[in-house]
């Protein structure tokens, strides 16, 4: 049988209709007709994760909050219908890695 191990890494899904900074374990669905920004957590540790899905018509900017995303020192972006899970690996090597 399945059992809840407690202390799960993920939060319940949240619908965002405006820009926000998210915490480790955030799972967000963006639903806005115009552009918005989802800023990644500050001071992440190895294994931290964030999942973002864009279902609105506006472009979603993924704010990197000073850490690289896929070894690039630039914010990411998600067009309507796109999703990404980001996992923080290590600030000295990969930083946030998209899956």
MODELLER restraints for C-alpha pairs under 7 A, 6 or more apart:
rsr = mdl.restraints
at = mdl.atoms
rsr.add(forms.Gaussian(group=physical.xy_distance, feature=features.Distance(at['CA:9:A'], at['CA:25:A']), mean=5.26, stdev=0.5))
rsr.add(forms.Gaussian(group=physical.xy_distance, feature=features.Distance(at['CA:10:A'], at['CA:25:A']), mean=4.12, stdev=0.5))
rsr.add(forms.Gaussian(group=physical.xy_distance, feature=features.Distance(at['CA:10:A'], at['CA:26:A']), mean=6.19, stdev=0.5))
rsr.add(forms.Gaussian(group=physical.xy_distance, feature=features.Distance(at['CA:11:A'], at['CA:25:A']), mean=5.37, stdev=0.5))
rsr.add(forms.Gaussian(group=physical.xy_distance, feature=features.Distance(at['CA:11:A'], at['CA:26:A']), mean=5.33, stdev=0.5))
rsr.add(forms.Gaussian(group=physical.xy_distance, feature=features.Distance(at['CA:11:A'], at['CA:27:A']), mean=6.26, stdev=0.5))
rsr.add(forms.Gaussian(group=physical.xy_distance, feature=features.Distance(at['CA:12:A'], at['CA:27:A']), mean=6.59, stdev=0.5))
rsr.add(forms.Gaussian(group=physical.xy_distance, feature=features.Distance(at['CA:13:A'], at['CA:27:A']), mean=4.88, stdev=0.5))
rsr.add(forms.Gaussian(group=physical.xy_distance, feature=features.Distance(at['CA:13:A'], at['CA:28:A']), mean=5.53, stdev=0.5))
rsr.add(forms.Gaussian(group=physical.xy_distance, feature=features.Distance(at['CA:14:A'], at['CA:27:A']), mean=6.28, stdev=0.5))
rsr.add(forms.Gaussian(group=physical.xy_distance, feature=features.Distance(at['CA:14:A'], at['CA:28:A']), mean=4.79, stdev=0.5))
rsr.add(forms.Gaussian(group=physical.xy_distance, feature=features.Distance(at['CA:14:A'], at['CA:29:A']), mean=6.21, stdev=0.5))
rsr.add(forms.Gaussian(group=physical.xy_distance, feature=features.Distance(at['CA:15:A'], at['CA:28:A']), mean=5.79, stdev=0.5))
rsr.add(forms.Gaussian(group=physical.xy_distance, feature=features.Distance(at['CA:15:A'], at['CA:29:A']), mean=4.88, stdev=0.5))
rsr.add(forms.Gaussian(group=physical.xy_distance, feature=features.Distance(at['CA:15:A'], at['CA:30:A']), mean=5.97, stdev=0.5))
rsr.add(forms.Gaussian(group=physical.xy_distance, feature=features.Distance(at['CA:15:A'], at['CA:31:A']), mean=6.83, stdev=0.5))
rsr.add(forms.Gaussian(group=physical.xy_distance, feature=features.Distance(at['CA:16:A'], at['CA:28:A']), mean=6.56, stdev=0.5))
rsr.add(forms.Gaussian(group=physical.xy_distance, feature=features.Distance(at['CA:16:A'], at['CA:29:A']), mean=6.05, stdev=0.5))
rsr.add(forms.Gaussian(group=physical.xy_distance, feature=features.Distance(at['CA:16:A'], at['CA:30:A']), mean=4.83, stdev=0.5))
rsr.add(forms.Gaussian(group=physical.xy_distance, feature=features.Distance(at['CA:16:A'], at['CA:31:A']), mean=6.08, stdev=0.5))
rsr.add(forms.Gaussian(group=physical.xy_distance, feature=features.Distance(at['CA:17:A'], at['CA:30:A']), mean=6.12, stdev=0.5))
rsr.add(forms.Gaussian(group=physical.xy_distance, feature=features.Distance(at['CA:17:A'], at['CA:31:A']), mean=5.27, stdev=0.5))
rsr.add(forms.Gaussian(group=physical.xy_distance, feature=features.Distance(at['CA:17:A'], at['CA:32:A']), mean=5.17, stdev=0.5))
rsr.add(forms.Gaussian(group=physical.xy_distance, feature=features.Distance(at['CA:18:A'], at['CA:32:A']), mean=6.94, stdev=0.5))
rsr.add(forms.Gaussian(group=physical.xy_distance, feature=features.Distance(at['CA:18:A'], at['CA:36:A']), mean=6.08, stdev=0.5))
rsr.add(forms.Gaussian(group=physical.xy_distance, feature=features.Distance(at['CA:19:A'], at['CA:36:A']), mean=5.01, stdev=0.5))
rsr.add(forms.Gaussian(group=physical.xy_distance, feature=features.Distance(at['CA:19:A'], at['CA:37:A']), mean=4.70, stdev=0.5))
rsr.add(forms.Gaussian(group=physical.xy_distance, feature=features.Distance(at['CA:19:A'], at['CA:38:A']), mean=5.64, stdev=0.5))
rsr.add(forms.Gaussian(group=physical.xy_distance, feature=features.Distance(at['CA:20:A'], at['CA:37:A']), mean=6.56, stdev=0.5))
rsr.add(forms.Gaussian(group=physical.xy_distance, feature=features.Distance(at['CA:20:A'], at['CA:38:A']), mean=5.20, stdev=0.5))
rsr.add(forms.Gaussian(group=physical.xy_distance, feature=features.Distance(at['CA:20:A'], at['CA:39:A']), mean=6.22, stdev=0.5))
rsr.add(forms.Gaussian(group=physical.xy_distance, feature=features.Distance(at['CA:21:A'], at['CA:38:A']), mean=5.73, stdev=0.5))
rsr.add(forms.Gaussian(group=physical.xy_distance, feature=features.Distance(at['CA:21:A'], at['CA:39:A']), mean=4.42, stdev=0.5))
rsr.add(forms.Gaussian(group=physical.xy_distance, feature=features.Distance(at['CA:21:A'], at['CA:40:A']), mean=6.06, stdev=0.5))
rsr.add(forms.Gaussian(group=physical.xy_distance, feature=features.Distance(at['CA:21:A'], at['CA:41:A']), mean=6.63, stdev=0.5))
rsr.add(forms.Gaussian(group=physical.xy_distance, feature=features.Distance(at['CA:22:A'], at['CA:38:A']), mean=6.94, stdev=0.5))
rsr.add(forms.Gaussian(group=physical.xy_distance, feature=features.Distance(at['CA:22:A'], at['CA:39:A']), mean=6.22, stdev=0.5))
rsr.add(forms.Gaussian(group=physical.xy_distance, feature=features.Distance(at['CA:22:A'], at['CA:40:A']), mean=5.75, stdev=0.5))
rsr.add(forms.Gaussian(group=physical.xy_distance, feature=features.Distance(at['CA:22:A'], at['CA:41:A']), mean=5.72, stdev=0.5))
rsr.add(forms.Gaussian(group=physical.xy_distance, feature=features.Distance(at['CA:23:A'], at['CA:41:A']), mean=5.16, stdev=0.5))
rsr.add(forms.Gaussian(group=physical.xy_distance, feature=features.Distance(at['CA:24:A'], at['CA:41:A']), mean=6.43, stdev=0.5))
rsr.add(forms.Gaussian(group=physical.xy_distance, feature=features.Distance(at['CA:24:A'], at['CA:48:A']), mean=5.51, stdev=0.5))
rsr.add(forms.Gaussian(group=physical.xy_distance, feature=features.Distance(at['CA:24:A'], at['CA:49:A']), mean=5.60, stdev=0.5))
rsr.add(forms.Gaussian(group=physical.xy_distance, feature=features.Distance(at['CA:24:A'], at['CA:50:A']), mean=6.08, stdev=0.5))
rsr.add(forms.Gaussian(group=physical.xy_distance, feature=features.Distance(at['CA:25:A'], at['CA:48:A']), mean=6.75, stdev=0.5))
rsr.add(forms.Gaussian(group=physical.xy_distance, feature=features.Distance(at['CA:25:A'], at['CA:49:A']), mean=5.28, stdev=0.5))
rsr.add(forms.Gaussian(group=physical.xy_distance, feature=features.Distance(at['CA:25:A'], at['CA:50:A']), mean=5.33, stdev=0.5))
rsr.add(forms.Gaussian(group=physical.xy_distance, feature=features.Distance(at['CA:26:A'], at['CA:50:A']), mean=5.02, stdev=0.5))
rsr.add(forms.Gaussian(group=physical.xy_distance, feature=features.Distance(at['CA:26:A'], at['CA:51:A']), mean=6.25, stdev=0.5))
rsr.add(forms.Gaussian(group=physical.xy_distance, feature=features.Distance(at['CA:27:A'], at['CA:50:A']), mean=6.04, stdev=0.5))
rsr.add(forms.Gaussian(group=physical.xy_distance, feature=features.Distance(at['CA:27:A'], at['CA:51:A']), mean=4.66, stdev=0.5))
rsr.add(forms.Gaussian(group=physical.xy_distance, feature=features.Distance(at['CA:27:A'], at['CA:52:A']), mean=6.00, stdev=0.5))
rsr.add(forms.Gaussian(group=physical.xy_distance, feature=features.Distance(at['CA:28:A'], at['CA:51:A']), mean=6.27, stdev=0.5))
rsr.add(forms.Gaussian(group=physical.xy_distance, feature=features.Distance(at['CA:28:A'], at['CA:52:A']), mean=4.99, stdev=0.5))
rsr.add(forms.Gaussian(group=physical.xy_distance, feature=features.Distance(at['CA:28:A'], at['CA:53:A']), mean=6.27, stdev=0.5))
rsr.add(forms.Gaussian(group=physical.xy_distance, feature=features.Distance(at['CA:29:A'], at['CA:52:A']), mean=5.99, stdev=0.5))
rsr.add(forms.Gaussian(group=physical.xy_distance, feature=features.Distance(at['CA:29:A'], at['CA:53:A']), mean=4.75, stdev=0.5))
rsr.add(forms.Gaussian(group=physical.xy_distance, feature=features.Distance(at['CA:29:A'], at['CA:54:A']), mean=5.86, stdev=0.5))
rsr.add(forms.Gaussian(group=physical.xy_distance, feature=features.Distance(at['CA:29:A'], at['CA:55:A']), mean=6.67, stdev=0.5))
rsr.add(forms.Gaussian(group=physical.xy_distance, feature=features.Distance(at['CA:30:A'], at['CA:53:A']), mean=6.06, stdev=0.5))
rsr.add(forms.Gaussian(group=physical.xy_distance, feature=features.Distance(at['CA:30:A'], at['CA:54:A']), mean=4.76, stdev=0.5))
rsr.add(forms.Gaussian(group=physical.xy_distance, feature=features.Distance(at['CA:30:A'], at['CA:55:A']), mean=5.79, stdev=0.5))
rsr.add(forms.Gaussian(group=physical.xy_distance, feature=features.Distance(at['CA:30:A'], at['CA:56:A']), mean=6.10, stdev=0.5))
rsr.add(forms.Gaussian(group=physical.xy_distance, feature=features.Distance(at['CA:31:A'], at['CA:54:A']), mean=6.57, stdev=0.5))
rsr.add(forms.Gaussian(group=physical.xy_distance, feature=features.Distance(at['CA:31:A'], at['CA:55:A']), mean=5.30, stdev=0.5))
rsr.add(forms.Gaussian(group=physical.xy_distance, feature=features.Distance(at['CA:31:A'], at['CA:56:A']), mean=4.03, stdev=0.5))
rsr.add(forms.Gaussian(group=physical.xy_distance, feature=features.Distance(at['CA:32:A'], at['CA:56:A']), mean=4.62, stdev=0.5))
rsr.add(forms.Gaussian(group=physical.xy_distance, feature=features.Distance(at['CA:32:A'], at['CA:57:A']), mean=6.31, stdev=0.5))
rsr.add(forms.Gaussian(group=physical.xy_distance, feature=features.Distance(at['CA:32:A'], at['CA:58:A']), mean=5.86, stdev=0.5))
rsr.add(forms.Gaussian(group=physical.xy_distance, feature=features.Distance(at['CA:33:A'], at['CA:56:A']), mean=5.45, stdev=0.5))
rsr.add(forms.Gaussian(group=physical.xy_distance, feature=features.Distance(at['CA:33:A'], at['CA:57:A']), mean=4.58, stdev=0.5))
rsr.add(forms.Gaussian(group=physical.xy_distance, feature=features.Distance(at['CA:33:A'], at['CA:58:A']), mean=4.75, stdev=0.5))
rsr.add(forms.Gaussian(group=physical.xy_distance, feature=features.Distance(at['CA:34:A'], at['CA:57:A']), mean=6.48, stdev=0.5))
rsr.add(forms.Gaussian(group=physical.xy_distance, feature=features.Distance(at['CA:34:A'], at['CA:58:A']), mean=4.00, stdev=0.5))
rsr.add(forms.Gaussian(group=physical.xy_distance, feature=features.Distance(at['CA:34:A'], at['CA:59:A']), mean=6.82, stdev=0.5))
rsr.add(forms.Gaussian(group=physical.xy_distance, feature=features.Distance(at['CA:35:A'], at['CA:58:A']), mean=4.39, stdev=0.5))
rsr.add(forms.Gaussian(group=physical.xy_distance, feature=features.Distance(at['CA:35:A'], at['CA:59:A']), mean=4.69, stdev=0.5))
rsr.add(forms.Gaussian(group=physical.xy_distance, feature=features.Distance(at['CA:35:A'], at['CA:60:A']), mean=5.83, stdev=0.5))
rsr.add(forms.Gaussian(group=physical.xy_distance, feature=features.Distance(at['CA:36:A'], at['CA:59:A']), mean=6.56, stdev=0.5))
rsr.add(forms.Gaussian(group=physical.xy_distance, feature=features.Distance(at['CA:36:A'], at['CA:60:A']), mean=5.12, stdev=0.5))
rsr.add(forms.Gaussian(group=physical.xy_distance, feature=features.Distance(at['CA:36:A'], at['CA:61:A']), mean=6.28, stdev=0.5))
rsr.add(forms.Gaussian(group=physical.xy_distance, feature=features.Distance(at['CA:37:A'], at['CA:60:A']), mean=5.51, stdev=0.5))
rsr.add(forms.Gaussian(group=physical.xy_distance, feature=features.Distance(at['CA:37:A'], at['CA:61:A']), mean=4.56, stdev=0.5))
rsr.add(forms.Gaussian(group=physical.xy_distance, feature=features.Distance(at['CA:37:A'], at['CA:62:A']), mean=5.87, stdev=0.5))
rsr.add(forms.Gaussian(group=physical.xy_distance, feature=features.Distance(at['CA:37:A'], at['CA:63:A']), mean=6.41, stdev=0.5))
rsr.add(forms.Gaussian(group=physical.xy_distance, feature=features.Distance(at['CA:38:A'], at['CA:60:A']), mean=6.98, stdev=0.5))
rsr.add(forms.Gaussian(group=physical.xy_distance, feature=features.Distance(at['CA:38:A'], at['CA:61:A']), mean=6.21, stdev=0.5))
rsr.add(forms.Gaussian(group=physical.xy_distance, feature=features.Distance(at['CA:38:A'], at['CA:62:A']), mean=5.06, stdev=0.5))
rsr.add(forms.Gaussian(group=physical.xy_distance, feature=features.Distance(at['CA:38:A'], at['CA:63:A']), mean=5.86, stdev=0.5))
rsr.add(forms.Gaussian(group=physical.xy_distance, feature=features.Distance(at['CA:39:A'], at['CA:62:A']), mean=5.74, stdev=0.5))
rsr.add(forms.Gaussian(group=physical.xy_distance, feature=features.Distance(at['CA:39:A'], at['CA:63:A']), mean=4.14, stdev=0.5))
rsr.add(forms.Gaussian(group=physical.xy_distance, feature=features.Distance(at['CA:39:A'], at['CA:64:A']), mean=6.26, stdev=0.5))
rsr.add(forms.Gaussian(group=physical.xy_distance, feature=features.Distance(at['CA:39:A'], at['CA:65:A']), mean=6.34, stdev=0.5))
rsr.add(forms.Gaussian(group=physical.xy_distance, feature=features.Distance(at['CA:40:A'], at['CA:63:A']), mean=5.89, stdev=0.5))
rsr.add(forms.Gaussian(group=physical.xy_distance, feature=features.Distance(at['CA:40:A'], at['CA:64:A']), mean=5.64, stdev=0.5))
rsr.add(forms.Gaussian(group=physical.xy_distance, feature=features.Distance(at['CA:40:A'], at['CA:65:A']), mean=5.84, stdev=0.5))
rsr.add(forms.Gaussian(group=physical.xy_distance, feature=features.Distance(at['CA:41:A'], at['CA:65:A']), mean=6.87, stdev=0.5))
rsr.add(forms.Gaussian(group=physical.xy_distance, feature=features.Distance(at['CA:42:A'], at['CA:65:A']), mean=6.06, stdev=0.5))
rsr.add(forms.Gaussian(group=physical.xy_distance, feature=features.Distance(at['CA:44:A'], at['CA:88:A']), mean=6.78, stdev=0.5))
rsr.add(forms.Gaussian(group=physical.xy_distance, feature=features.Distance(at['CA:45:A'], at['CA:88:A']), mean=6.58, stdev=0.5))
rsr.add(forms.Gaussian(group=physical.xy_distance, feature=features.Distance(at['CA:46:A'], at['CA:88:A']), mean=5.27, stdev=0.5))
rsr.add(forms.Gaussian(group=physical.xy_distance, feature=features.Distance(at['CA:46:A'], at['CA:89:A']), mean=4.72, stdev=0.5))
rsr.add(forms.Gaussian(group=physical.xy_distance, feature=features.Distance(at['CA:46:A'], at['CA:90:A']), mean=5.68, stdev=0.5))
rsr.add(forms.Gaussian(group=physical.xy_distance, feature=features.Distance(at['CA:47:A'], at['CA:87:A']), mean=6.02, stdev=0.5))
rsr.add(forms.Gaussian(group=physical.xy_distance, feature=features.Distance(at['CA:47:A'], at['CA:88:A']), mean=5.47, stdev=0.5))
rsr.add(forms.Gaussian(group=physical.xy_distance, feature=features.Distance(at['CA:47:A'], at['CA:89:A']), mean=6.05, stdev=0.5))
rsr.add(forms.Gaussian(group=physical.xy_distance, feature=features.Distance(at['CA:48:A'], at['CA:87:A']), mean=5.70, stdev=0.5))
rsr.add(forms.Gaussian(group=physical.xy_distance, feature=features.Distance(at['CA:48:A'], at['CA:88:A']), mean=5.29, stdev=0.5))
rsr.add(forms.Gaussian(group=physical.xy_distance, feature=features.Distance(at['CA:49:A'], at['CA:86:A']), mean=5.52, stdev=0.5))
rsr.add(forms.Gaussian(group=physical.xy_distance, feature=features.Distance(at['CA:49:A'], at['CA:87:A']), mean=4.40, stdev=0.5))
rsr.add(forms.Gaussian(group=physical.xy_distance, feature=features.Distance(at['CA:49:A'], at['CA:88:A']), mean=6.28, stdev=0.5))
rsr.add(forms.Gaussian(group=physical.xy_distance, feature=features.Distance(at['CA:50:A'], at['CA:85:A']), mean=5.74, stdev=0.5))
rsr.add(forms.Gaussian(group=physical.xy_distance, feature=features.Distance(at['CA:50:A'], at['CA:86:A']), mean=5.30, stdev=0.5))
rsr.add(forms.Gaussian(group=physical.xy_distance, feature=features.Distance(at['CA:50:A'], at['CA:87:A']), mean=6.71, stdev=0.5))
rsr.add(forms.Gaussian(group=physical.xy_distance, feature=features.Distance(at['CA:51:A'], at['CA:84:A']), mean=5.78, stdev=0.5))
rsr.add(forms.Gaussian(group=physical.xy_distance, feature=features.Distance(at['CA:51:A'], at['CA:85:A']), mean=4.19, stdev=0.5))
rsr.add(forms.Gaussian(group=physical.xy_distance, feature=features.Distance(at['CA:51:A'], at['CA:86:A']), mean=6.26, stdev=0.5))
rsr.add(forms.Gaussian(group=physical.xy_distance, feature=features.Distance(at['CA:52:A'], at['CA:83:A']), mean=5.58, stdev=0.5))
rsr.add(forms.Gaussian(group=physical.xy_distance, feature=features.Distance(at['CA:52:A'], at['CA:84:A']), mean=5.47, stdev=0.5))
rsr.add(forms.Gaussian(group=physical.xy_distance, feature=features.Distance(at['CA:52:A'], at['CA:85:A']), mean=6.38, stdev=0.5))
rsr.add(forms.Gaussian(group=physical.xy_distance, feature=features.Distance(at['CA:53:A'], at['CA:82:A']), mean=6.01, stdev=0.5))
rsr.add(forms.Gaussian(group=physical.xy_distance, feature=features.Distance(at['CA:53:A'], at['CA:83:A']), mean=4.08, stdev=0.5))
rsr.add(forms.Gaussian(group=physical.xy_distance, feature=features.Distance(at['CA:53:A'], at['CA:84:A']), mean=6.49, stdev=0.5))
rsr.add(forms.Gaussian(group=physical.xy_distance, feature=features.Distance(at['CA:54:A'], at['CA:60:A']), mean=6.70, stdev=0.5))
rsr.add(forms.Gaussian(group=physical.xy_distance, feature=features.Distance(at['CA:54:A'], at['CA:78:A']), mean=6.43, stdev=0.5))
rsr.add(forms.Gaussian(group=physical.xy_distance, feature=features.Distance(at['CA:54:A'], at['CA:79:A']), mean=6.63, stdev=0.5))
rsr.add(forms.Gaussian(group=physical.xy_distance, feature=features.Distance(at['CA:54:A'], at['CA:80:A']), mean=5.17, stdev=0.5))
rsr.add(forms.Gaussian(group=physical.xy_distance, feature=features.Distance(at['CA:54:A'], at['CA:81:A']), mean=5.59, stdev=0.5))
rsr.add(forms.Gaussian(group=physical.xy_distance, feature=features.Distance(at['CA:54:A'], at['CA:82:A']), mean=5.69, stdev=0.5))
rsr.add(forms.Gaussian(group=physical.xy_distance, feature=features.Distance(at['CA:54:A'], at['CA:83:A']), mean=6.18, stdev=0.5))
rsr.add(forms.Gaussian(group=physical.xy_distance, feature=features.Distance(at['CA:55:A'], at['CA:80:A']), mean=5.33, stdev=0.5))
rsr.add(forms.Gaussian(group=physical.xy_distance, feature=features.Distance(at['CA:55:A'], at['CA:81:A']), mean=5.39, stdev=0.5))
rsr.add(forms.Gaussian(group=physical.xy_distance, feature=features.Distance(at['CA:56:A'], at['CA:80:A']), mean=5.84, stdev=0.5))
rsr.add(forms.Gaussian(group=physical.xy_distance, feature=features.Distance(at['CA:57:A'], at['CA:80:A']), mean=5.61, stdev=0.5))
rsr.add(forms.Gaussian(group=physical.xy_distance, feature=features.Distance(at['CA:58:A'], at['CA:80:A']), mean=6.89, stdev=0.5))
rsr.add(forms.Gaussian(group=physical.xy_distance, feature=features.Distance(at['CA:59:A'], at['CA:77:A']), mean=6.91, stdev=0.5))
rsr.add(forms.Gaussian(group=physical.xy_distance, feature=features.Distance(at['CA:59:A'], at['CA:78:A']), mean=6.04, stdev=0.5))
rsr.add(forms.Gaussian(group=physical.xy_distance, feature=features.Distance(at['CA:59:A'], at['CA:79:A']), mean=5.20, stdev=0.5))
rsr.add(forms.Gaussian(group=physical.xy_distance, feature=features.Distance(at['CA:59:A'], at['CA:80:A']), mean=6.78, stdev=0.5))
rsr.add(forms.Gaussian(group=physical.xy_distance, feature=features.Distance(at['CA:60:A'], at['CA:77:A']), mean=5.54, stdev=0.5))
rsr.add(forms.Gaussian(group=physical.xy_distance, feature=features.Distance(at['CA:60:A'], at['CA:78:A']), mean=5.07, stdev=0.5))
rsr.add(forms.Gaussian(group=physical.xy_distance, feature=features.Distance(at['CA:60:A'], at['CA:79:A']), mean=6.56, stdev=0.5))
rsr.add(forms.Gaussian(group=physical.xy_distance, feature=features.Distance(at['CA:61:A'], at['CA:75:A']), mean=6.69, stdev=0.5))
rsr.add(forms.Gaussian(group=physical.xy_distance, feature=features.Distance(at['CA:61:A'], at['CA:76:A']), mean=5.75, stdev=0.5))
rsr.add(forms.Gaussian(group=physical.xy_distance, feature=features.Distance(at['CA:61:A'], at['CA:77:A']), mean=4.39, stdev=0.5))
rsr.add(forms.Gaussian(group=physical.xy_distance, feature=features.Distance(at['CA:61:A'], at['CA:78:A']), mean=6.46, stdev=0.5))
rsr.add(forms.Gaussian(group=physical.xy_distance, feature=features.Distance(at['CA:62:A'], at['CA:75:A']), mean=5.57, stdev=0.5))
rsr.add(forms.Gaussian(group=physical.xy_distance, feature=features.Distance(at['CA:62:A'], at['CA:76:A']), mean=4.74, stdev=0.5))
rsr.add(forms.Gaussian(group=physical.xy_distance, feature=features.Distance(at['CA:62:A'], at['CA:77:A']), mean=5.52, stdev=0.5))
rsr.add(forms.Gaussian(group=physical.xy_distance, feature=features.Distance(at['CA:63:A'], at['CA:75:A']), mean=5.04, stdev=0.5))
rsr.add(forms.Gaussian(group=physical.xy_distance, feature=features.Distance(at['CA:63:A'], at['CA:76:A']), mean=6.73, stdev=0.5))
rsr.add(forms.Gaussian(group=physical.xy_distance, feature=features.Distance(at['CA:64:A'], at['CA:74:A']), mean=6.90, stdev=0.5))
rsr.add(forms.Gaussian(group=physical.xy_distance, feature=features.Distance(at['CA:64:A'], at['CA:75:A']), mean=5.25, stdev=0.5))
rsr.add(forms.Gaussian(group=physical.xy_distance, feature=features.Distance(at['CA:67:A'], at['CA:73:A']), mean=7.00, stdev=0.5))
rsr.add(forms.Gaussian(group=physical.xy_distance, feature=features.Distance(at['CA:67:A'], at['CA:91:A']), mean=6.97, stdev=0.5))
rsr.add(forms.Gaussian(group=physical.xy_distance, feature=features.Distance(at['CA:67:A'], at['CA:95:A']), mean=5.98, stdev=0.5))
rsr.add(forms.Gaussian(group=physical.xy_distance, feature=features.Distance(at['CA:68:A'], at['CA:74:A']), mean=6.70, stdev=0.5))
rsr.add(forms.Gaussian(group=physical.xy_distance, feature=features.Distance(at['CA:68:A'], at['CA:95:A']), mean=5.40, stdev=0.5))
rsr.add(forms.Gaussian(group=physical.xy_distance, feature=features.Distance(at['CA:68:A'], at['CA:96:A']), mean=6.08, stdev=0.5))
rsr.add(forms.Gaussian(group=physical.xy_distance, feature=features.Distance(at['CA:69:A'], at['CA:95:A']), mean=6.32, stdev=0.5))
rsr.add(forms.Gaussian(group=physical.xy_distance, feature=features.Distance(at['CA:69:A'], at['CA:96:A']), mean=4.70, stdev=0.5))
rsr.add(forms.Gaussian(group=physical.xy_distance, feature=features.Distance(at['CA:69:A'], at['CA:97:A']), mean=5.95, stdev=0.5))
rsr.add(forms.Gaussian(group=physical.xy_distance, feature=features.Distance(at['CA:70:A'], at['CA:94:A']), mean=6.49, stdev=0.5))
rsr.add(forms.Gaussian(group=physical.xy_distance, feature=features.Distance(at['CA:70:A'], at['CA:96:A']), mean=6.03, stdev=0.5))
rsr.add(forms.Gaussian(group=physical.xy_distance, feature=features.Distance(at['CA:70:A'], at['CA:97:A']), mean=4.95, stdev=0.5))
rsr.add(forms.Gaussian(group=physical.xy_distance, feature=features.Distance(at['CA:70:A'], at['CA:98:A']), mean=6.46, stdev=0.5))
rsr.add(forms.Gaussian(group=physical.xy_distance, feature=features.Distance(at['CA:71:A'], at['CA:94:A']), mean=5.55, stdev=0.5))
rsr.add(forms.Gaussian(group=physical.xy_distance, feature=features.Distance(at['CA:71:A'], at['CA:95:A']), mean=6.91, stdev=0.5))
rsr.add(forms.Gaussian(group=physical.xy_distance, feature=features.Distance(at['CA:84:A'], at['CA:98:A']), mean=6.39, stdev=0.5))
rsr.add(forms.Gaussian(group=physical.xy_distance, feature=features.Distance(at['CA:84:A'], at['CA:99:A']), mean=6.43, stdev=0.5))
rsr.add(forms.Gaussian(group=physical.xy_distance, feature=features.Distance(at['CA:85:A'], at['CA:98:A']), mean=5.74, stdev=0.5))
rsr.add(forms.Gaussian(group=physical.xy_distance, feature=features.Distance(at['CA:85:A'], at['CA:99:A']), mean=5.41, stdev=0.5))
rsr.add(forms.Gaussian(group=physical.xy_distance, feature=features.Distance(at['CA:86:A'], at['CA:96:A']), mean=5.88, stdev=0.5))
rsr.add(forms.Gaussian(group=physical.xy_distance, feature=features.Distance(at['CA:86:A'], at['CA:97:A']), mean=5.38, stdev=0.5))
rsr.add(forms.Gaussian(group=physical.xy_distance, feature=features.Distance(at['CA:86:A'], at['CA:98:A']), mean=4.51, stdev=0.5))
rsr.add(forms.Gaussian(group=physical.xy_distance, feature=features.Distance(at['CA:86:A'], at['CA:99:A']), mean=6.22, stdev=0.5))
rsr.add(forms.Gaussian(group=physical.xy_distance, feature=features.Distance(at['CA:87:A'], at['CA:96:A']), mean=5.38, stdev=0.5))
rsr.add(forms.Gaussian(group=physical.xy_distance, feature=features.Distance(at['CA:87:A'], at['CA:97:A']), mean=5.28, stdev=0.5))
rsr.add(forms.Gaussian(group=physical.xy_distance, feature=features.Distance(at['CA:87:A'], at['CA:98:A']), mean=6.55, stdev=0.5))
rsr.add(forms.Gaussian(group=physical.xy_distance, feature=features.Distance(at['CA:88:A'], at['CA:95:A']), mean=5.34, stdev=0.5))
rsr.add(forms.Gaussian(group=physical.xy_distance, feature=features.Distance(at['CA:88:A'], at['CA:96:A']), mean=4.27, stdev=0.5))
rsr.add(forms.Gaussian(group=physical.xy_distance, feature=features.Distance(at['CA:88:A'], at['CA:97:A']), mean=6.21, stdev=0.5))
rsr.add(forms.Gaussian(group=physical.xy_distance, feature=features.Distance(at['CA:89:A'], at['CA:95:A']), mean=5.29, stdev=0.5))
rsr.add(forms.Gaussian(group=physical.xy_distance, feature=features.Distance(at['CA:89:A'], at['CA:96:A']), mean=6.18, stdev=0.5))
rsr.add(forms.Gaussian(group=physical.xy_distance, feature=features.Distance(at['CA:89:A'], at['CA:97:A']), mean=6.97, stdev=0.5))
